[in-house]
Amino acid sequence: MKRTSGRSRKKEVKADKNVENQKGFMGWITNSLAPKLDKLTQNVYIMAIQHQS
């Protein structure tokens, strides 16, 4: 198990909050589109098509 110092953990939390607080087009891509695309690409049929090439 990897241990992190309190300082680095705070930076990780701060980075997560910055992603959630994005607005506009980039916020929409980050908060709405990207999770849906991640879920889609985890589909076994999509993965099979991707790995055929």
mmCIF entry with sequence, helices, sheets and N, C-alpha, C, O atoms, coordinates in Angstrom:
data_MODEL
# 
_entry.id   MODEL 
# 
_entity.id                         1 
_entity.type                       polymer 
_entity.pdbx_number_of_molecules   1 
# 
_entity_poly.entity_id                      1 
_entity_poly.type                           'polypeptide(L)' 
_entity_poly.nstd_linkage                   no 
_entity_poly.nstd_monomer                   no 
_entity_poly.pdbx_seq_one_letter_code       MKRTSGRSRKKEVKADKNVENQKGFMGWITNSLAPKLDKLTQNVYIMAIQHQS 
_entity_poly.pdbx_seq_one_letter_code_can   MKRTSGRSRKKEVKADKNVENQKGFMGWITNSLAPKLDKLTQNVYIMAIQHQS 
_entity_poly.pdbx_strand_id                 A 
# 
loop_
_entity_poly_seq.entity_id 
_entity_poly_seq.num 
_entity_poly_seq.mon_id 
_entity_poly_seq.hetero 
1 1  MET n 
1 2  LYS n 
1 3  ARG n 
1 4  THR n 
1 5  SER n 
1 6  GLY n 
1 7  ARG n 
1 8  SER n 
1 9  ARG n 
1 10 LYS n 
1 11 LYS n 
1 12 GLU n 
1 13 VAL n 
1 14 LYS n 
1 15 ALA n 
1 16 ASP n 
1 17 LYS n 
1 18 ASN n 
1 19 VAL n 
1 20 GLU n 
1 21 ASN n 
1 22 GLN n 
1 23 LYS n 
1 24 GLY n 
1 25 PHE n 
1 26 MET n 
1 27 GLY n 
1 28 TRP n 
1 29 ILE n 
1 30 THR n 
1 31 ASN n 
1 32 SER n 
1 33 LEU n 
1 34 ALA n 
1 35 PRO n 
1 36 LYS n 
1 37 LEU n 
1 38 ASP n 
1 39 LYS n 
1 40 LEU n 
1 41 THR n 
1 42 GLN n 
1 43 ASN n 
1 44 VAL n 
1 45 TYR n 
1 46 ILE n 
1 47 MET n 
1 48 ALA n 
1 49 ILE n 
1 50 GLN n 
1 51 HIS n 
1 52 GLN n 
1 53 SER n 
# 
_struct_asym.id          A 
_struct_asym.entity_id   1 
# 
loop_
_struct_conf.conf_type_id 
_struct_conf.id 
_struct_conf.pdbx_PDB_helix_id 
_struct_conf.beg_label_comp_id 
_struct_conf.beg_label_asym_id 
_struct_conf.beg_label_seq_id 
_struct_conf.pdbx_beg_PDB_ins_code 
_struct_conf.end_label_comp_id 
_struct_conf.end_label_asym_id 
_struct_conf.end_label_seq_id 
_struct_conf.pdbx_end_PDB_ins_code 
_struct_conf.beg_auth_comp_id 
_struct_conf.beg_auth_asym_id 
_struct_conf.beg_auth_seq_id 
_struct_conf.end_auth_comp_id 
_struct_conf.end_auth_asym_id 
_struct_conf.end_auth_seq_id 
_struct_conf.pdbx_PDB_helix_class 
_struct_conf.details 
_struct_conf.pdbx_PDB_helix_length 
HELX_P HELX_P1 AA1 GLY A 6  ? GLU A 20 ? GLY A 6  GLU A 20 1 ? 15 
HELX_P HELX_P2 AA2 GLY A 24 ? TRP A 28 ? GLY A 24 TRP A 28 1 ? 5  
HELX_P HELX_P3 AA3 ILE A 29 ? LEU A 33 ? ILE A 29 LEU A 33 3 ? 5  
HELX_P HELX_P4 AA4 ALA A 34 ? THR A 41 ? ALA A 34 THR A 41 1 ? 8  
HELX_P HELX_P5 AA5 VAL A 44 ? GLN A 52 ? VAL A 44 GLN A 52 1 ? 9  
# 
_struct_conf_type.id          HELX_P 
_struct_conf_type.criteria    ? 
_struct_conf_type.reference   ? 
# 
loop_
_atom_site.group_PDB 
_atom_site.id 
_atom_site.type_symbol 
_atom_site.label_atom_id 
_atom_site.label_alt_id 
_atom_site.label_comp_id 
_atom_site.label_asym_id 
_atom_site.label_entity_id 
_atom_site.label_seq_id 
_atom_site.pdbx_PDB_ins_code 
_atom_site.Cartn_x 
_atom_site.Cartn_y 
_atom_site.Cartn_z 
_atom_site.occupancy 
_atom_site.B_iso_or_equiv 
_atom_site.pdbx_formal_charge 
_atom_site.auth_seq_id 
_atom_site.auth_comp_id 
_atom_site.auth_asym_id 
_atom_site.auth_atom_id 
_atom_site.pdbx_PDB_model_num 
ATOM 1   N N  . MET A 1 1  ? 0.838   -1.175 0.000   1.00 0.00 ? 1  MET A N  1 
ATOM 2   C CA . MET A 1 1  ? 0.000   0.000  0.000   1.00 0.00 ? 1  MET A CA 1 
ATOM 3   C C  . MET A 1 1  ? 0.885   1.240  0.000   1.00 0.00 ? 1  MET A C  1 
ATOM 4   O O  . MET A 1 1  ? 1.850   1.319  0.760   1.00 0.00 ? 1  MET A O  1 
ATOM 5   N N  . LYS A 1 2  ? 0.565   2.183  -0.830  1.00 0.00 ? 2  LYS A N  1 
ATOM 6   C CA . LYS A 1 2  ? 1.351   3.403  -0.939  1.00 0.00 ? 2  LYS A CA 1 
ATOM 7   C C  . LYS A 1 2  ? 0.848   4.437  0.060   1.00 0.00 ? 2  LYS A C  1 
ATOM 8   O O  . LYS A 1 2  ? -0.349  4.709  0.151   1.00 0.00 ? 2  LYS A O  1 
ATOM 9   N N  . ARG A 1 3  ? 1.765   4.989  0.787   1.00 0.00 ? 3  ARG A N  1 
ATOM 10  C CA . ARG A 1 3  ? 1.394   6.040  1.742   1.00 0.00 ? 3  ARG A CA 1 
ATOM 11  C C  . ARG A 1 3  ? 1.676   7.396  1.127   1.00 0.00 ? 3  ARG A C  1 
ATOM 12  O O  . ARG A 1 3  ? 2.683   7.589  0.446   1.00 0.00 ? 3  ARG A O  1 
ATOM 13  N N  . THR A 1 4  ? 0.786   8.316  1.373   1.00 0.00 ? 4  THR A N  1 
ATOM 14  C CA . THR A 1 4  ? 0.994   9.678  0.877   1.00 0.00 ? 4  THR A CA 1 
ATOM 15  C C  . THR A 1 4  ? 1.014   10.623 2.053   1.00 0.00 ? 4  THR A C  1 
ATOM 16  O O  . THR A 1 4  ? 0.354   10.401 3.069   1.00 0.00 ? 4  THR A O  1 
ATOM 17  N N  . SER A 1 5  ? 1.772   11.666 1.900   1.00 0.00 ? 5  SER A N  1 
ATOM 18  C CA . SER A 1 5  ? 1.820   12.655 2.964   1.00 0.00 ? 5  SER A CA 1 
ATOM 19  C C  . SER A 1 5  ? 0.545   13.487 2.927   1.00 0.00 ? 5  SER A C  1 
ATOM 20  O O  . SER A 1 5  ? -0.158  13.513 1.917   1.00 0.00 ? 5  SER A O  1 
ATOM 21  N N  . GLY A 1 6  ? 0.259   14.148 4.002   1.00 0.00 ? 6  GLY A N  1 
ATOM 22  C CA . GLY A 1 6  ? -0.921  15.001 4.067   1.00 0.00 ? 6  GLY A CA 1 
ATOM 23  C C  . GLY A 1 6  ? -0.894  16.087 3.014   1.00 0.00 ? 6  GLY A C  1 
ATOM 24  O O  . GLY A 1 6  ? -1.935  16.474 2.483   1.00 0.00 ? 6  GLY A O  1 
ATOM 25  N N  . ARG A 1 7  ? 0.281   16.572 2.716   1.00 0.00 ? 7  ARG A N  1 
ATOM 26  C CA . ARG A 1 7  ? 0.430   17.644 1.738   1.00 0.00 ? 7  ARG A CA 1 
ATOM 27  C C  . ARG A 1 7  ? 0.042   17.188 0.336   1.00 0.00 ? 7  ARG A C  1 
ATOM 28  O O  . ARG A 1 7  ? -0.693  17.893 -0.356  1.00 0.00 ? 7  ARG A O  1 
ATOM 29  N N  . SER A 1 8  ? 0.521   16.025 -0.094  1.00 0.00 ? 8  SER A N  1 
ATOM 30  C CA . SER A 1 8  ? 0.212   15.547 -1.436  1.00 0.00 ? 8  SER A CA 1 
ATOM 31  C C  . SER A 1 8  ? -1.262  15.170 -1.539  1.00 0.00 ? 8  SER A C  1 
ATOM 32  O O  . SER A 1 8  ? -1.872  15.351 -2.593  1.00 0.00 ? 8  SER A O  1 
ATOM 33  N N  . ARG A 1 9  ? -1.835  14.654 -0.472  1.00 0.00 ? 9  ARG A N  1 
ATOM 34  C CA . ARG A 1 9  ? -3.261  14.299 -0.472  1.00 0.00 ? 9  ARG A CA 1 
ATOM 35  C C  . ARG A 1 9  ? -4.110  15.561 -0.647  1.00 0.00 ? 9  ARG A C  1 
ATOM 36  O O  . ARG A 1 9  ? -5.115  15.532 -1.357  1.00 0.00 ? 9  ARG A O  1 
ATOM 37  N N  . LYS A 1 10 ? -3.726  16.649 -0.020  1.00 0.00 ? 10 LYS A N  1 
ATOM 38  C CA . LYS A 1 10 ? -4.454  17.902 -0.160  1.00 0.00 ? 10 LYS A CA 1 
ATOM 39  C C  . LYS A 1 10 ? -4.396  18.399 -1.595  1.00 0.00 ? 10 LYS A C  1 
ATOM 40  O O  . LYS A 1 10 ? -5.377  18.940 -2.107  1.00 0.00 ? 10 LYS A O  1 
ATOM 41  N N  . LYS A 1 11 ? -3.249  18.219 -2.249  1.00 0.00 ? 11 LYS A N  1 
ATOM 42  C CA . LYS A 1 11 ? -3.125  18.626 -3.646  1.00 0.00 ? 11 LYS A CA 1 
ATOM 43  C C  . LYS A 1 11 ? -4.049  17.804 -4.525  1.00 0.00 ? 11 LYS A C  1 
ATOM 44  O O  . LYS A 1 11 ? -4.657  18.339 -5.452  1.00 0.00 ? 11 LYS A O  1 
ATOM 45  N N  . GLU A 1 12 ? -4.166  16.485 -4.242  1.00 0.00 ? 12 GLU A N  1 
ATOM 46  C CA . GLU A 1 12 ? -5.052  15.626 -5.019  1.00 0.00 ? 12 GLU A CA 1 
ATOM 47  C C  . GLU A 1 12 ? -6.500  16.064 -4.856  1.00 0.00 ? 12 GLU A C  1 
ATOM 48  O O  . GLU A 1 12 ? -7.240  16.130 -5.837  1.00 0.00 ? 12 GLU A O  1 
ATOM 49  N N  . VAL A 1 13 ? -6.910  16.362 -3.637  1.00 0.00 ? 13 VAL A N  1 
ATOM 50  C CA . VAL A 1 13 ? -8.281  16.806 -3.383  1.00 0.00 ? 13 VAL A CA 1 
ATOM 51  C C  . VAL A 1 13 ? -8.537  18.125 -4.079  1.00 0.00 ? 13 VAL A C  1 
ATOM 52  O O  . VAL A 1 13 ? -9.602  18.326 -4.662  1.00 0.00 ? 13 VAL A O  1 
ATOM 53  N N  . LYS A 1 14 ? -7.562  19.031 -4.023  1.00 0.00 ? 14 LYS A N  1 
ATOM 54  C CA . LYS A 1 14 ? -7.709  20.327 -4.673  1.00 0.00 ? 14 LYS A CA 1 
ATOM 55  C C  . LYS A 1 14 ? -7.837  20.158 -6.180  1.00 0.00 ? 14 LYS A C  1 
ATOM 56  O O  . LYS A 1 14 ? -8.641  20.849 -6.806  1.00 0.00 ? 14 LYS A O  1 
ATOM 57  N N  . ALA A 1 15 ? -7.071  19.261 -6.772  1.00 0.00 ? 15 ALA A N  1 
ATOM 58  C CA . ALA A 1 15 ? -7.154  19.011 -8.211  1.00 0.00 ? 15 ALA A CA 1 
ATOM 59  C C  . ALA A 1 15 ? -8.524  18.454 -8.569  1.00 0.00 ? 15 ALA A C  1 
ATOM 60  O O  . ALA A 1 15 ? -9.088  18.831 -9.597  1.00 0.00 ? 15 ALA A O  1 
ATOM 61  N N  . ASP A 1 16 ? -9.073  17.566 -7.745  1.00 0.00 ? 16 ASP A N  1 
ATOM 62  C CA . ASP A 1 16 ? -10.402 17.016 -8.004  1.00 0.00 ? 16 ASP A CA 1 
ATOM 63  C C  . ASP A 1 16 ? -11.463 18.104 -7.965  1.00 0.00 ? 16 ASP A C  1 
ATOM 64  O O  . ASP A 1 16 ? -12.385 18.092 -8.780  1.00 0.00 ? 16 ASP A O  1 
ATOM 65  N N  . LYS A 1 17 ? -11.349 19.035 -7.041  1.00 0.00 ? 17 LYS A N  1 
ATOM 66  C CA . LYS A 1 17 ? -12.324 20.123 -6.953  1.00 0.00 ? 17 LYS A CA 1 
ATOM 67  C C  . LYS A 1 17 ? -12.237 21.030 -8.171  1.00 0.00 ? 17 LYS A C  1 
ATOM 68  O O  . LYS A 1 17 ? -13.261 21.521 -8.647  1.00 0.00 ? 17 LYS A O  1 
ATOM 69  N N  . ASN A 1 18 ? -11.022 21.262 -8.687  1.00 0.00 ? 18 ASN A N  1 
ATOM 70  C CA . ASN A 1 18 ? -10.865 22.093 -9.874  1.00 0.00 ? 18 ASN A CA 1 
ATOM 71  C C  . ASN A 1 18 ? -11.562 21.470 -11.074 1.00 0.00 ? 18 ASN A C  1 
ATOM 72  O O  . ASN A 1 18 ? -12.150 22.184 -11.885 1.00 0.00 ? 18 ASN A O  1 
ATOM 73  N N  . VAL A 1 19 ? -11.505 20.171 -11.196 1.00 0.00 ? 19 VAL A N  1 
ATOM 74  C CA . VAL A 1 19 ? -12.162 19.485 -12.305 1.00 0.00 ? 19 VAL A CA 1 
ATOM 75  C C  . VAL A 1 19 ? -13.669 19.643 -12.185 1.00 0.00 ? 19 VAL A C  1 
ATOM 76  O O  . VAL A 1 19 ? -14.345 19.889 -13.184 1.00 0.00 ? 19 VAL A O  1 
ATOM 77  N N  . GLU A 1 20 ? -14.205 19.505 -10.980 1.00 0.00 ? 20 GLU A N  1 
ATOM 78  C CA . GLU A 1 20 ? -15.645 19.611 -10.770 1.00 0.00 ? 20 GLU A CA 1 
ATOM 79  C C  . GLU A 1 20 ? -16.150 21.032 -10.983 1.00 0.00 ? 20 GLU A C  1 
ATOM 80  O O  . GLU A 1 20 ? -17.312 21.217 -11.347 1.00 0.00 ? 20 GLU A O  1 
ATOM 81  N N  . ASN A 1 21 ? -15.316 22.028 -10.769 1.00 0.00 ? 21 ASN A N  1 
ATOM 82  C CA . ASN A 1 21 ? -15.739 23.415 -10.854 1.00 0.00 ? 21 ASN A CA 1 
ATOM 83  C C  . ASN A 1 21 ? -15.558 24.026 -12.232 1.00 0.00 ? 21 ASN A C  1 
ATOM 84  O O  . ASN A 1 21 ? -15.833 25.212 -12.416 1.00 0.00 ? 21 ASN A O  1 
ATOM 85  N N  . GLN A 1 22 ? -15.102 23.247 -13.205 1.00 0.00 ? 22 GLN A N  1 
ATOM 86  C CA . GLN A 1 22 ? -14.920 23.785 -14.545 1.00 0.00 ? 22 GLN A CA 1 
ATOM 87  C C  . GLN A 1 22 ? -16.272 24.180 -15.119 1.00 0.00 ? 22 GLN A C  1 
ATOM 88  O O  . GLN A 1 22 ? -17.289 23.537 -14.859 1.00 0.00 ? 22 GLN A O  1 
ATOM 89  N N  . LYS A 1 23 ? -16.261 25.238 -15.896 1.00 0.00 ? 23 LYS A N  1 
ATOM 90  C CA . LYS A 1 23 ? -17.493 25.735 -16.498 1.00 0.00 ? 23 LYS A CA 1 
ATOM 91  C C  . LYS A 1 23 ? -17.342 25.788 -17.996 1.00 0.00 ? 23 LYS A C  1 
ATOM 92  O O  . LYS A 1 23 ? -16.238 25.663 -18.525 1.00 0.00 ? 23 LYS A O  1 
ATOM 93  N N  . GLY A 1 24 ? -18.443 25.973 -18.673 1.00 0.00 ? 24 GLY A N  1 
ATOM 94  C CA . GLY A 1 24 ? -18.407 26.130 -20.116 1.00 0.00 ? 24 GLY A CA 1 
ATOM 95  C C  . GLY A 1 24 ? -18.186 24.817 -20.836 1.00 0.00 ? 24 GLY A C  1 
ATOM 96  O O  . GLY A 1 24 ? -18.526 23.743 -20.340 1.00 0.00 ? 24 GLY A O  1 
ATOM 97  N N  . PHE A 1 25 ? -17.610 24.933 -22.011 1.00 0.00 ? 25 PHE A N  1 
ATOM 98  C CA . PHE A 1 25 ? -17.418 23.783 -22.885 1.00 0.00 ? 25 PHE A CA 1 
ATOM 99  C C  . PHE A 1 25 ? -16.523 22.726 -22.256 1.00 0.00 ? 25 PHE A C  1 
ATOM 100 O O  . PHE A 1 25 ? -16.856 21.542 -22.284 1.00 0.00 ? 25 PHE A O  1 
ATOM 101 N N  . MET A 1 26 ? -15.402 23.131 -21.695 1.00 0.00 ? 26 MET A N  1 
ATOM 102 C CA . MET A 1 26 ? -14.490 22.164 -21.089 1.00 0.00 ? 26 MET A CA 1 
ATOM 103 C C  . MET A 1 26 ? -15.122 21.494 -19.867 1.00 0.00 ? 26 MET A C  1 
ATOM 104 O O  . MET A 1 26 ? -14.890 20.309 -19.625 1.00 0.00 ? 26 MET A O  1 
ATOM 105 N N  . GLY A 1 27 ? -15.897 22.221 -19.117 1.00 0.00 ? 27 GLY A N  1 
ATOM 106 C CA . GLY A 1 27 ? -16.603 21.633 -17.984 1.00 0.00 ? 27 GLY A CA 1 
ATOM 107 C C  . GLY A 1 27 ? -17.612 20.596 -18.431 1.00 0.00 ? 27 GLY A C  1 
ATOM 108 O O  . GLY A 1 27 ? -17.751 19.545 -17.806 1.00 0.00 ? 27 GLY A O  1 
ATOM 109 N N  . TRP A 1 28 ? -18.320 20.890 -19.520 1.00 0.00 ? 28 TRP A N  1 
ATOM 110 C CA . TRP A 1 28 ? -19.296 19.944 -20.055 1.00 0.00 ? 28 TRP A CA 1 
ATOM 111 C C  . TRP A 1 28 ? -18.603 18.665 -20.523 1.00 0.00 ? 28 TRP A C  1 
ATOM 112 O O  . TRP A 1 28 ? -19.080 17.560 -20.265 1.00 0.00 ? 28 TRP A O  1 
ATOM 113 N N  . ILE A 1 29 ? -17.474 18.828 -21.214 1.00 0.00 ? 29 ILE A N  1 
ATOM 114 C CA . ILE A 1 29 ? -16.741 17.650 -21.684 1.00 0.00 ? 29 ILE A CA 1 
ATOM 115 C C  . ILE A 1 29 ? -16.250 16.829 -20.495 1.00 0.00 ? 29 ILE A C  1 
ATOM 116 O O  . ILE A 1 29 ? -16.391 15.606 -20.484 1.00 0.00 ? 29 ILE A O  1 
ATOM 117 N N  . THR A 1 30 ? -15.679 17.491 -19.503 1.00 0.00 ? 30 THR A N  1 
ATOM 118 C CA . THR A 1 30 ? -15.103 16.799 -18.357 1.00 0.00 ? 30 THR A CA 1 
ATOM 119 C C  . THR A 1 30 ? -16.160 16.136 -17.487 1.00 0.00 ? 30 THR A C  1 
ATOM 120 O O  . THR A 1 30 ? -15.984 14.996 -17.057 1.00 0.00 ? 30 THR A O  1 
ATOM 121 N N  . ASN A 1 31 ? -17.244 16.833 -17.229 1.00 0.00 ? 31 ASN A N  1 
ATOM 122 C CA . ASN A 1 31 ? -18.227 16.349 -16.262 1.00 0.00 ? 31 ASN A CA 1 
ATOM 123 C C  . ASN A 1 31 ? -19.367 15.553 -16.873 1.00 0.00 ? 31 ASN A C  1 
ATOM 124 O O  . ASN A 1 31 ? -20.007 14.770 -16.171 1.00 0.00 ? 31 ASN A O  1 
ATOM 125 N N  . SER A 1 32 ? -19.640 15.729 -18.154 1.00 0.00 ? 32 SER A N  1 
ATOM 126 C CA . SER A 1 32 ? -20.784 15.066 -18.749 1.00 0.00 ? 32 SER A CA 1 
ATOM 127 C C  . SER A 1 32 ? -20.387 14.063 -19.826 1.00 0.00 ? 32 SER A C  1 
ATOM 128 O O  . SER A 1 32 ? -20.785 12.900 -19.765 1.00 0.00 ? 32 SER A O  1 
ATOM 129 N N  . LEU A 1 33 ? -19.621 14.496 -20.794 1.00 0.00 ? 33 LEU A N  1 
ATOM 130 C CA . LEU A 1 33 ? -19.302 13.655 -21.932 1.00 0.00 ? 33 LEU A CA 1 
ATOM 131 C C  . LEU A 1 33 ? -18.274 12.573 -21.601 1.00 0.00 ? 33 LEU A C  1 
ATOM 132 O O  . LEU A 1 33 ? -18.463 11.414 -21.971 1.00 0.00 ? 33 LEU A O  1 
ATOM 133 N N  . ALA A 1 34 ? -17.206 12.928 -20.921 1.00 0.00 ? 34 ALA A N  1 
ATOM 134 C CA . ALA A 1 34 ? -16.129 11.972 -20.644 1.00 0.00 ? 34 ALA A CA 1 
ATOM 135 C C  . ALA A 1 34 ? -16.605 10.749 -19.856 1.00 0.00 ? 34 ALA A C  1 
ATOM 136 O O  . ALA A 1 34 ? -16.242 9.632  -20.224 1.00 0.00 ? 34 ALA A O  1 
ATOM 137 N N  . PRO A 1 35 ? -17.398 10.904 -18.791 1.00 0.00 ? 35 PRO A N  1 
ATOM 138 C CA . PRO A 1 35 ? -17.857 9.699  -18.081 1.00 0.00 ? 35 PRO A CA 1 
ATOM 139 C C  . PRO A 1 35 ? -18.704 8.776  -18.964 1.00 0.00 ? 35 PRO A C  1 
ATOM 140 O O  . PRO A 1 35 ? -18.618 7.553  -18.846 1.00 0.00 ? 35 PRO A O  1 
ATOM 141 N N  . LYS A 1 36 ? -19.507 9.350  -19.834 1.00 0.00 ? 36 LYS A N  1 
ATOM 142 C CA . LYS A 1 36 ? -20.332 8.533  -20.727 1.00 0.00 ? 36 LYS A CA 1 
ATOM 143 C C  . LYS A 1 36 ? -19.471 7.798  -21.744 1.00 0.00 ? 36 LYS A C  1 
ATOM 144 O O  . LYS A 1 36 ? -19.725 6.632  -22.045 1.00 0.00 ? 36 LYS A O  1 
ATOM 145 N N  . LEU A 1 37 ? -18.452 8.474  -22.276 1.00 0.00 ? 37 LEU A N  1 
ATOM 146 C CA . LEU A 1 37 ? -17.560 7.825  -23.221 1.00 0.00 ? 37 LEU A CA 1 
ATOM 147 C C  . LEU A 1 37 ? -16.740 6.735  -22.537 1.00 0.00 ? 37 LEU A C  1 
ATOM 148 O O  . LEU A 1 37 ? -16.486 5.691  -23.138 1.00 0.00 ? 37 LEU A O  1 
ATOM 149 N N  . ASP A 1 38 ? -16.324 6.959  -21.299 1.00 0.00 ? 38 ASP A N  1 
ATOM 150 C CA . ASP A 1 38 ? -15.599 5.926  -20.553 1.00 0.00 ? 38 ASP A CA 1 
ATOM 151 C C  . ASP A 1 38 ? -16.460 4.681  -20.384 1.00 0.00 ? 38 ASP A C  1 
ATOM 152 O O  . ASP A 1 38 ? -15.993 3.557  -20.568 1.00 0.00 ? 38 ASP A O  1 
ATOM 153 N N  . LYS A 1 39 ? -17.725 4.898  -20.031 1.00 0.00 ? 39 LYS A N  1 
ATOM 154 C CA . LYS A 1 39 ? -18.640 3.765  -19.867 1.00 0.00 ? 39 LYS A CA 1 
ATOM 155 C C  . LYS A 1 39 ? -18.842 3.040  -21.197 1.00 0.00 ? 39 LYS A C  1 
ATOM 156 O O  . LYS A 1 39 ? -18.870 1.809  -21.230 1.00 0.00 ? 39 LYS A O  1 
ATOM 157 N N  . LEU A 1 40 ? -18.981 3.778  -22.275 1.00 0.00 ? 40 LEU A N  1 
ATOM 158 C CA . LEU A 1 40 ? -19.173 3.181  -23.589 1.00 0.00 ? 40 LEU A CA 1 
ATOM 159 C C  . LEU A 1 40 ? -17.970 2.345  -24.000 1.00 0.00 ? 40 LEU A C  1 
ATOM 160 O O  . LEU A 1 40 ? -18.135 1.236  -24.507 1.00 0.00 ? 40 LEU A O  1 
ATOM 161 N N  . THR A 1 41 ? -16.771 2.859  -23.790 1.00 0.00 ? 41 THR A N  1 
ATOM 162 C CA . THR A 1 41 ? -15.575 2.138  -24.224 1.00 0.00 ? 41 THR A CA 1 
ATOM 163 C C  . THR A 1 41 ? -15.297 0.912  -23.363 1.00 0.00 ? 41 THR A C  1 
ATOM 164 O O  . THR A 1 41 ? -14.503 0.059  -23.760 1.00 0.00 ? 41 THR A O  1 
ATOM 165 N N  . GLN A 1 42 ? -15.925 0.799  -22.199 1.00 0.00 ? 42 GLN A N  1 
ATOM 166 C CA . GLN A 1 42 ? -15.784 -0.394 -21.366 1.00 0.00 ? 42 GLN A CA 1 
ATOM 167 C C  . GLN A 1 42 ? -16.748 -1.503 -21.781 1.00 0.00 ? 42 GLN A C  1 
ATOM 168 O O  . GLN A 1 42 ? -16.676 -2.610 -21.246 1.00 0.00 ? 42 GLN A O  1 
ATOM 169 N N  . ASN A 1 43 ? -17.639 -1.229 -22.715 1.00 0.00 ? 43 ASN A N  1 
ATOM 170 C CA . ASN A 1 43 ? -18.576 -2.220 -23.233 1.00 0.00 ? 43 ASN A CA 1 
ATOM 171 C C  . ASN A 1 43 ? -17.780 -3.309 -23.955 1.00 0.00 ? 43 ASN A C  1 
ATOM 172 O O  . ASN A 1 43 ? -16.889 -3.004 -24.747 1.00 0.00 ? 43 ASN A O  1 
ATOM 173 N N  . VAL A 1 44 ? -18.101 -4.579 -23.683 1.00 0.00 ? 44 VAL A N  1 
ATOM 174 C CA . VAL A 1 44 ? -17.320 -5.680 -24.247 1.00 0.00 ? 44 VAL A CA 1 
ATOM 175 C C  . VAL A 1 44 ? -17.383 -5.698 -25.767 1.00 0.00 ? 44 VAL A C  1 
ATOM 176 O O  . VAL A 1 44 ? -16.396 -6.060 -26.408 1.00 0.00 ? 44 VAL A O  1 
ATOM 177 N N  . TYR A 1 45 ? -18.491 -5.327 -26.356 1.00 0.00 ? 45 TYR A N  1 
ATOM 178 C CA . TYR A 1 45 ? -18.607 -5.335 -27.815 1.00 0.00 ? 45 TYR A CA 1 
ATOM 179 C C  . TYR A 1 45 ? -17.766 -4.224 -28.443 1.00 0.00 ? 45 TYR A C  1 
ATOM 180 O O  . TYR A 1 45 ? -17.130 -4.433 -29.476 1.00 0.00 ? 45 TYR A O  1 
ATOM 181 N N  . ILE A 1 46 ? -17.764 -3.061 -27.829 1.00 0.00 ? 46 ILE A N  1 
ATOM 182 C CA . ILE A 1 46 ? -16.940 -1.959 -28.315 1.00 0.00 ? 46 ILE A CA 1 
ATOM 183 C C  . ILE A 1 46 ? -15.463 -2.306 -28.162 1.00 0.00 ? 46 ILE A C  1 
ATOM 184 O O  . ILE A 1 46 ? -14.657 -2.014 -29.046 1.00 0.00 ? 46 ILE A O  1 
ATOM 185 N N  . MET A 1 47 ? -15.112 -2.928 -27.043 1.00 0.00 ? 47 MET A N  1 
ATOM 186 C CA . MET A 1 47 ? -13.716 -3.316 -26.825 1.00 0.00 ? 47 MET A CA 1 
ATOM 187 C C  . MET A 1 47 ? -13.273 -4.330 -27.880 1.00 0.00 ? 47 MET A C  1 
ATOM 188 O O  . MET A 1 47 ? -12.136 -4.278 -28.349 1.00 0.00 ? 47 MET A O  1 
ATOM 189 N N  . ALA A 1 48 ? -14.163 -5.249 -28.256 1.00 0.00 ? 48 ALA A N  1 
ATOM 190 C CA . ALA A 1 48 ? -13.822 -6.234 -29.275 1.00 0.00 ? 48 ALA A CA 1 
ATOM 191 C C  . ALA A 1 48 ? -13.565 -5.559 -30.630 1.00 0.00 ? 48 ALA A C  1 
ATOM 192 O O  . ALA A 1 48 ? -12.646 -5.951 -31.348 1.00 0.00 ? 48 ALA A O  1 
ATOM 193 N N  . ILE A 1 49 ? -14.353 -4.572 -30.974 1.00 0.00 ? 49 ILE A N  1 
ATOM 194 C CA . ILE A 1 49 ? -14.161 -3.849 -32.227 1.00 0.00 ? 49 ILE A CA 1 
ATOM 195 C C  . ILE A 1 49 ? -12.848 -3.070 -32.193 1.00 0.00 ? 49 ILE A C  1 
ATOM 196 O O  . ILE A 1 49 ? -12.119 -3.029 -33.184 1.00 0.00 ? 49 ILE A O  1 
ATOM 197 N N  . GLN A 1 50 ? -12.553 -2.460 -31.066 1.00 0.00 ? 50 GLN A N  1 
ATOM 198 C CA . GLN A 1 50 ? -11.329 -1.677 -30.946 1.00 0.00 ? 50 GLN A CA 1 
ATOM 199 C C  . GLN A 1 50 ? -10.082 -2.545 -31.073 1.00 0.00 ? 50 GLN A C  1 
ATOM 200 O O  . GLN A 1 50 ? -9.075  -2.094 -31.617 1.00 0.00 ? 50 GLN A O  1 
ATOM 201 N N  . HIS A 1 51 ? -10.129 -3.760 -30.591 1.00 0.00 ? 51 HIS A N  1 
ATOM 202 C CA . HIS A 1 51 ? -8.946  -4.615 -30.569 1.00 0.00 ? 51 HIS A CA 1 
ATOM 203 C C  . HIS A 1 51 ? -8.777  -5.417 -31.855 1.00 0.00 ? 51 HIS A C  1 
ATOM 204 O O  . HIS A 1 51 ? -7.791  -6.141 -31.992 1.00 0.00 ? 51 HIS A O  1 
ATOM 205 N N  . GLN A 1 52 ? -9.698  -5.313 -32.790 1.00 0.00 ? 52 GLN A N  1 
ATOM 206 C CA . GLN A 1 52 ? -9.575  -6.060 -34.038 1.00 0.00 ? 52 GLN A CA 1 
ATOM 207 C C  . GLN A 1 52 ? -8.525  -5.445 -34.967 1.00 0.00 ? 52 GLN A C  1 
ATOM 208 O O  . GLN A 1 52 ? -7.909  -6.160 -35.757 1.00 0.00 ? 52 GLN A O  1 
ATOM 209 N N  . SER A 1 53 ? -8.325  -4.181 -34.885 1.00 0.00 ? 53 SER A N  1 
ATOM 210 C CA . SER A 1 53 ? -7.398  -3.508 -35.819 1.00 0.00 ? 53 SER A CA 1 
ATOM 211 C C  . SER A 1 53 ? -5.967  -3.876 -35.589 1.00 0.00 ? 53 SER A C  1 
ATOM 212 O O  . SER A 1 53 ? -5.083  -3.390 -36.296 1.00 0.00 ? 53 SER A O  1 
# 
